[in-house]
Amino acid sequence: MILGRYLKMEPERLHFCYGPKGRPELGLDTGGRTLRFNVSHSRGLALYGVTRDRDIGVDVEHIRPDLAGTKIAERFFSPREAATLRELPAEVCQRAFFSCWTRKEAYLKAIGEGITLRLDQFDVSVTPGGPVTLLSINGDPKEASCWSLKELDPEPGYVGALAVKGHGWDLRCWRWEE
């Protein structure tokens, strides 16, 4: 329904195809309008991202105290991110863990790789409320500078992130209720 509104088409006319790593894409002629989209959901909350002519990835996670921790960070995050998490005060560490996780997931979804690219192969900023940045990709800050990250605060108890290729775009948010 959301994509149909953007394309001014009946949702029933939309068809999807899947990229080599399973990323869904519109599988129809959209009249020269390249619409890209991504979706994430966690514990009853869904986040949809839609762009024109830009790669996009979104991620949302419910903050789960049992999941956030330095052991998981040290196993999956980059050494730089794990070190930053270790240095943070305990009261912000849990949210910082999920901020890092959603930023990384959003980027991976934007490039269409899912988790086939290891999470420790690129660095994102970690501190919640601080600058939100993709710092380096395989040690290359120049490639990372081609991307924009945005922290999202969709609901209490959740953390979200948005990754978009390029800069100079506007974010507009709507709440969809049936």
C-alpha positions as CSV (number, residue, x, y, z in Angstrom):
1,M,0.0,0.0,0.0
2,I,2.8,2.4,0.9
3,L,4.7,1.8,-2.4
4,G,1.5,2.0,-4.3
5,R,0.9,5.5,-2.9
6,Y,4.3,6.6,-3.9
7,L,3.9,5.3,-7.4
8,K,0.2,6.3,-7.7
9,M,-0.6,2.7,-8.6
10,E,-2.9,0.1,-7.2
11,P,-0.9,-2.1,-4.8
12,E,-2.2,-5.2,-6.6
13,R,-0.2,-4.1,-9.7
14,L,3.1,-4.1,-7.9
15,H,5.4,-7.1,-8.3
16,F,8.6,-7.9,-6.6
17,C,11.8,-9.6,-7.6
18,Y,14.8,-10.4,-5.4
19,G,18.5,-9.6,-5.8
20,P,21.2,-12.2,-5.5
21,K,21.3,-11.9,-1.7
22,G,17.5,-11.8,-1.3
23,R,16.9,-8.1,-1.3
24,P,13.4,-7.3,-2.5
25,E,13.0,-4.8,-5.4
26,L,10.2,-3.6,-7.5
27,G,9.9,-5.9,-10.5
28,L,7.9,-3.7,-12.8
29,D,8.3,-0.6,-15.0
30,T,7.6,2.4,-12.8
31,G,7.6,4.8,-15.6
32,G,11.2,6.0,-15.1
33,R,10.7,6.5,-11.4
34,T,13.3,4.5,-9.6
35,L,11.8,3.8,-6.2
36,R,13.9,2.0,-3.7
37,F,12.6,0.8,-0.3
38,N,13.5,-1.2,2.8
39,V,11.7,-2.5,5.8
40,S,12.6,-3.7,9.3
41,H,10.4,-4.9,12.2
42,S,10.9,-5.8,15.8
43,R,8.5,-6.8,18.5
44,G,5.3,-5.4,16.9
45,L,6.9,-2.2,15.4
46,A,7.7,-1.9,11.7
47,L,9.9,0.8,10.0
48,Y,9.6,1.4,6.2
49,G,12.1,3.5,4.2
50,V,11.4,4.8,0.7
51,T,13.6,6.8,-1.6
52,R,13.9,7.8,-5.2
53,D,17.2,7.0,-7.0
54,R,19.1,6.3,-3.8
55,D,20.0,3.1,-2.0
56,I,18.4,2.9,1.4
57,G,18.5,0.6,4.4
58,V,16.5,0.8,7.7
59,D,16.7,-1.1,10.9
60,V,14.7,-1.0,14.1
61,E,15.3,-3.0,17.3
62,H,13.5,-3.4,20.5
63,I,16.0,-2.7,23.3
64,R,16.6,-6.1,25.0
65,P,18.7,-6.0,28.2
66,D,19.6,-9.7,27.7
67,L,21.1,-9.1,24.3
68,A,23.2,-6.0,24.7
69,G,26.7,-6.6,26.1
70,T,30.4,-6.3,25.5
71,K,30.8,-10.0,24.8
72,I,28.5,-9.8,21.8
73,A,30.1,-6.5,20.7
74,E,33.6,-7.9,21.0
75,R,32.6,-10.9,18.9
76,F,30.7,-9.1,16.1
77,F,31.6,-5.4,16.1
78,S,34.8,-3.8,15.0
79,P,37.6,-3.4,17.6
80,R,37.0,0.4,17.5
81,E,33.3,0.0,18.2
82,A,33.8,-2.6,21.0
83,A,36.4,-0.3,22.6
84,T,34.1,2.7,22.5
85,L,31.3,0.6,24.2
86,R,33.7,-0.5,27.0
87,E,34.5,3.1,27.8
88,L,30.9,4.3,28.0
89,P,29.1,4.7,31.4
90,A,26.9,1.7,32.2
91,E,23.7,3.7,32.0
92,V,24.2,4.5,28.3
93,C,26.0,1.3,27.2
94,Q,22.8,-0.7,26.5
95,R,21.3,2.0,24.2
96,A,24.7,2.5,22.6
97,F,24.9,-1.2,21.8
98,F,21.6,-1.1,19.9
99,S,22.5,2.2,18.2
100,C,25.6,0.6,16.9
101,W,23.7,-2.6,15.8
102,T,21.0,-0.7,14.0
103,R,23.4,1.6,12.2
104,K,25.4,-1.4,11.0
105,E,22.3,-3.3,9.9
106,A,20.8,-0.3,8.1
107,Y,24.1,0.1,6.1
108,L,24.3,-3.6,5.2
109,K,20.7,-3.6,4.0
110,A,21.3,-0.4,2.0
111,I,24.1,-2.1,0.1
112,G,22.0,-5.2,-0.4
113,E,24.5,-7.5,1.4
114,G,22.5,-8.4,4.5
115,I,24.9,-9.9,7.0
116,T,27.1,-11.5,4.3
117,L,29.6,-8.6,4.9
118,R,31.0,-9.2,8.4
119,L,30.0,-6.6,11.0
120,D,33.6,-6.0,11.9
121,Q,34.6,-4.9,8.4
122,F,33.3,-1.4,8.8
123,D,32.9,1.1,11.6
124,V,30.0,3.3,12.7
125,S,29.8,5.9,15.4
126,V,28.4,4.3,18.6
127,T,27.4,6.9,21.1
128,P,23.6,7.5,21.2
129,G,22.7,11.2,20.7
130,G,26.2,11.9,19.3
131,P,27.1,12.4,15.7
132,V,25.8,9.5,13.5
133,T,28.4,8.5,11.0
134,L,29.7,5.7,8.9
135,L,33.4,6.1,9.8
136,S,35.1,3.6,7.5
137,I,34.5,0.6,5.3
138,N,37.3,-1.9,5.3
139,G,39.5,0.9,6.6
140,D,38.5,3.4,3.9
141,P,37.0,6.6,5.2
142,K,36.5,8.0,1.7
143,E,34.1,5.2,0.7
144,A,32.3,5.7,4.0
145,S,31.9,9.4,3.3
146,C,29.5,8.5,0.4
147,W,26.9,7.5,2.9
148,S,24.6,9.2,5.3
149,L,23.4,7.6,8.6
150,K,20.5,8.9,10.7
151,E,19.5,7.8,14.2
152,L,15.8,7.2,14.6
153,D,13.8,7.1,17.8
154,P,10.6,5.5,16.7
155,E,9.0,4.6,20.0
156,P,10.1,4.4,23.7
157,G,12.1,1.2,24.1
158,Y,13.2,1.0,20.5
159,V,16.2,2.2,18.5
160,G,16.3,2.7,14.8
161,A,18.7,3.8,12.0
162,L,18.5,4.8,8.4
163,A,21.4,4.5,5.9
164,V,21.1,6.4,2.5
165,K,23.6,6.6,-0.3
166,G,24.7,10.3,-0.7
167,H,23.9,13.5,1.0
168,G,21.6,16.5,0.6
169,W,18.3,14.7,1.2
170,D,15.4,15.5,3.5
171,L,13.9,13.0,5.9
172,R,10.1,13.0,6.3
173,C,8.4,10.7,8.8
174,W,4.8,9.5,8.9
175,R,3.0,7.1,11.2
176,W,0.9,4.5,9.4
177,E,-2.2,3.4,11.2
178,E,-4.9,1.2,9.9
